[in-house]
Amino acid sequence: MNTNAIEVRGLEKHYGGFSLDRVSFTLPSGCIMGLIGENGAGKSTTMRLLLGLAGRDGGEVRVLGADPETAEPEWREDLGVVLDECPFPEAFTARDAGRVLAAAYRHFEPEKFGKMCSDFSLGGKKRIKDYSRGMKMKLSIAAALSHGARLLLLDEPTSGLDPVARDELLDILLDFIQDERHSVLISSHILSDLEKACDYITFIHSGRSIFCEEKDALLDKYVLAKGSEREIAGLDSSRVLGVRHGQFGCEALVERSAAGQLVTERAGIEDIMLYYIKGDAK
C-alpha cells in the first residue's frame, strides 16, 4: 500500500494573471493536512488540480497512487469532496441528494447519510434553495462522508458554520482518520480549527509553497519575541521570519533557539502565516 495519500512535486498551473509555481507537498496516509494561505494564494487551484478538474502545466501529482488526469473513473469513488459551492441542484431536498448519491456511488451508505442529515437538521421537505450557506456546507460534508471515501478533500468546509458545528466537524474528521487508510486535506481561513486537528501544515503564498511541516514541530520552532528596536535588530536575521514595529517597541517571529533572553510568547499558525505575509523584512 502506498504510504502517502497525496504526493505533489513541482506543480505548475498558469492563468492570465496568476501562476501556481512549483508547489510541492506530501500528505502521509492516516493524517490530516491543513492547507493555508491568503485569498488568491492558490489553495483552490491546487484542490482542483488534485481532483483532475483542471490540467496542470507542469510537475507530478499522485492522489491515492494515481495521476488525477489519467485515473480510472473508479478512482473517484475513494474521494470525498467539499468545494466552495454545494454540488446539488437548488430544487433538491436532502432526500433527493441521497438518491443521486446512491446512484453515483457503489458503496453509498444511506443510513449514515440519513443520520448525518438528521444530526445536521437537514431533514424534511426544505429545498436547498432555502438553505443557509452553513446548511449547504453541512449537506456537502454529509455527502462526502457517506460513500466509503479514503481521502477527504475539503475546501473551506467550516465556512458558514457556527463554532459548535465547527467543533463537531473536527471531531468527525478526527474519528475518520482513526482508520490509518484514511486521510484528509483541508483548507480553512479559521486557522484555530486547523491548529486543533491537523498533523501537517502546508503554506502557499502567492502561488508558491513556503513550507510543508509537521504542525507540532512548526509550533515548537517559532515564538513571538518582544523587545526594543535595538534588541530585535540584534537577532540573527536568518532565523527571523518577520518583524513588526510598534509605538513602544518591536515584536518578531523568530526561531525559539535564537530568541536569547528576550521575552517570548507562544506563536500560533495564524501568527506564522501573518508574520510571513505582513511582517517587515528584517
C-alpha positions in Angstrom: 0.0 0.0 0.0 1.2 3.5 -0.8 2.1 5.2 2.4 1.3 8.6 1.1 -2.2 9.7 0.2 -1.0 12.7 -1.8 2.3 13.4 -3.4 2.8 16.8 -5.2 6.1 17.7 -6.8 6.8 20.9 -8.7 3.1 21.5 -9.5 2.5 24.3 -12.0 -0.6 26.0 -13.4 -0.6 29.3 -15.3 -3.5 31.5 -15.9 -3.6 35.1 -17.3 -2.9 36.9 -14.0 -1.9 34.0 -11.7 0.6 31.2 -11.6 0.9 28.2 -9.3 4.7 27.9 -9.3 6.4 24.6 -8.4 4.2 23.7 -5.4 5.3 20.6 -3.6 4.0 18.8 -0.5 3.3 15.2 0.7 0.3 14.0 2.8 1.1 10.7 4.6 -1.8 8.2 4.9 -3.7 8.4 8.2 -3.1 12.1 8.7 -4.8 15.5 8.4 -3.1 18.3 6.5 -4.1 21.9 6.7 -3.7 24.0 3.5 -3.2 27.7 4.5 -2.7 30.9 2.6 -4.3 34.2 1.9 -7.2 34.6 -0.6 -5.8 34.1 -4.1 -2.7 32.2 -2.9 -3.6 29.1 -5.0 -5.3 26.8 -2.5 -8.5 26.2 -4.5 -6.5 25.9 -7.7 -4.4 23.2 -6.0 -7.5 21.4 -4.9 -8.9 21.4 -8.5 -5.7 20.0 -9.9 -5.7 17.2 -7.3 -9.2 16.3 -8.4 -8.3 16.4 -12.1 -10.8 19.2 -12.7 -8.1 21.2 -14.5 -5.0 20.2 -16.4 -1.6 21.1 -14.8 1.1 22.8 -16.8 4.0 21.0 -15.1 5.0 18.8 -12.2 3.9 15.5 -10.8 0.8 14.6 -8.8 -0.3 11.3 -7.3 -3.5 11.1 -5.3 -4.1 7.6 -3.8 -1.3 6.4 -6.1 -2.9 7.7 -9.3 -2.4 10.6 -11.6 -5.7 12.6 -11.4 -5.6 13.4 -15.1 -5.4 9.7 -16.2 -7.1 7.9 -13.3 -9.9 5.4 -13.9 -13.4 6.6 -13.0 -13.4 4.2 -10.1 -10.7 6.2 -8.5 -13.2 9.0 -7.7 -15.1 6.6 -5.5 -12.4 6.8 -2.9 -12.6 10.6 -2.8 -14.9 12.7 -0.6 -15.0 16.2 -1.8 -16.3 19.5 -0.4 -15.8 22.6 -2.6 -17.0 26.2 -2.2 -20.4 25.6 -3.8 -23.0 22.9 -2.9 -23.0 20.4 -5.8 -26.7 19.6 -5.8 -29.5 21.5 -7.7 -31.3 24.2 -5.7 -34.6 22.5 -6.2 -33.4 19.3 -4.4 -34.2 18.3 -0.8 -31.6 16.3 1.2 -33.6 13.1 0.3 -33.2 13.9 -3.4 -29.5 14.3 -2.8 -29.3 10.9 -1.2 -31.0 9.3 -4.2 -28.4 10.8 -6.5 -25.5 9.6 -4.3 -27.0 6.1 -4.2 -27.0 6.0 -8.0 -23.5 7.5 -8.3 -21.5 5.5 -5.7 -21.3 1.8 -5.3 -20.5 2.0 -1.6 -23.0 4.7 -0.6 -24.3 4.2 2.9 -27.8 5.6 3.1 -28.2 5.1 6.8 -25.0 7.0 7.5 -26.1 9.8 5.1 -29.5 10.0 6.7 -28.1 10.1 10.2 -25.7 12.9 9.4 -28.5 14.9 7.7 -30.7 14.3 10.8 -27.8 15.4 13.1 -27.3 18.5 10.9 -31.1 19.3 11.0 -31.3 18.8 7.2 -34.3 16.5 7.0 -37.8 17.3 5.9 -39.1 18.8 2.7 -37.0 22.0 2.8 -35.3 22.6 -0.5 -31.6 23.5 -0.9 -32.5 27.0 -2.3 -33.9 27.7 1.1 -30.8 26.5 3.0 -28.4 28.9 4.6 -24.7 28.8 3.5 -23.9 26.8 6.6 -26.7 24.2 5.8 -25.4 23.8 2.3 -22.0 23.2 3.6 -23.3 20.6 6.1 -25.1 18.7 3.2 -21.9 18.7 1.2 -20.0 17.3 4.2 -22.6 14.6 4.8 -22.4 13.6 1.1 -18.5 13.4 1.2 -18.5 11.2 4.3 -21.3 8.7 3.2 -19.7 6.6 0.4 -16.6 5.0 2.0 -14.1 7.6 0.8 -10.4 7.0 1.8 -9.4 10.6 1.2 -11.3 13.8 2.0 -10.5 17.0 0.1 -12.2 19.8 1.8 -12.0 23.4 0.6 -13.2 25.8 3.3 -15.7 23.2 4.9 -16.1 25.3 8.1 -17.2 28.4 6.2 -20.7 29.4 7.4 -20.6 27.0 10.3 -21.1 28.2 13.9 -18.4 27.3 16.5 -20.4 24.3 17.8 -20.8 22.9 14.3 -17.1 23.5 13.5 -16.1 21.5 16.6 -18.5 18.7 15.6 -16.9 18.6 12.1 -13.4 18.5 13.6 -14.5 15.6 15.8 -15.8 13.8 12.7 -12.5 14.2 10.9 -10.5 13.0 13.8 -12.7 9.9 14.1 -12.4 9.4 10.3 -8.6 9.1 10.4 -8.7 6.6 13.2 -8.6 4.2 10.2 -5.0 4.6 9.1 -6.0 4.1 5.5 -8.0 7.4 5.7 -6.5 10.9 5.1 -7.8 14.5 5.0 -6.6 17.6 3.1 -8.5 20.7 4.4 -8.2 24.4 3.7 -9.7 26.9 6.0 -9.4 30.6 6.9 -10.2 29.6 10.5 -6.7 28.7 11.4 -7.5 27.8 15.0 -9.6 24.9 13.6 -6.6 23.6 11.7 -4.4 24.0 14.7 -6.7 21.7 16.7 -7.0 18.9 14.2 -4.1 18.9 11.7 -0.9 16.8 11.8 0.7 18.7 9.0 0.5 22.3 7.6 1.3 23.4 4.1 1.5 27.1 3.5 1.0 28.5 0.0 1.8 32.2 -0.6 1.4 34.0 -4.0 1.3 30.6 -5.8 4.3 29.1 -4.2 4.7 26.6 -1.4 6.5 28.2 1.5 6.7 25.1 3.8 5.1 21.7 4.5 5.9 20.8 8.1 4.5 18.7 10.9 2.3 21.0 12.9 3.7 20.3 16.3 7.3 20.8 15.1 6.3 24.1 13.4 4.6 25.4 16.6 7.7 24.4 18.6 10.1 26.0 16.2 8.8 29.6 16.4 8.0 32.1 19.2 7.0 35.7 19.3 9.9 37.7 20.8 9.3 41.2 22.2 11.9 43.9 22.7 13.3 47.3 21.7 14.3 48.2 18.2 17.9 47.5 19.1 17.2 44.2 20.8 15.2 42.9 17.8 17.8 44.2 15.3 20.4 42.2 17.2 18.7 38.9 16.4 20.2 36.6 13.8 18.3 37.8 10.7 18.5 34.3 9.1 16.3 33.0 11.9 13.7 35.7 11.9 10.6 35.2 9.9 9.1 38.6 10.3 9.2 41.8 12.4 6.5 44.3 13.4 7.4 47.7 14.6 5.1 49.4 17.1 5.0 52.6 19.1 6.5 51.1 22.2 8.9 48.5 20.7 9.1 45.6 18.3 7.8 42.1 18.0 9.4 39.4 15.9 8.5 35.9 14.9 11.8 34.1 15.5 13.1 30.6 15.9 12.8 29.7 19.5 16.5 28.8 19.9 17.5 32.3 18.6 15.3 34.4 20.9 18.0 34.6 23.5 16.9 36.4 26.7 14.1 38.3 25.1 10.5 37.9 26.5 8.7 35.4 24.3 5.2 34.0 24.0 3.7 31.1 22.0 3.2 31.6 18.3 0.2 30.0 16.6 -0.3 29.0 13.0 -2.1 32.3 12.3 0.9 34.3 13.7 3.3 32.3 11.5 1.3 33.0 8.3 0.6 36.7 9.1 4.2 37.5 10.0 5.4 35.9 6.8 2.9 37.8 4.7 2.8 41.2 6.6 5.9 41.3 8.8 8.6 43.7 7.7 11.6 42.2 6.1 14.4 42.4 8.6 
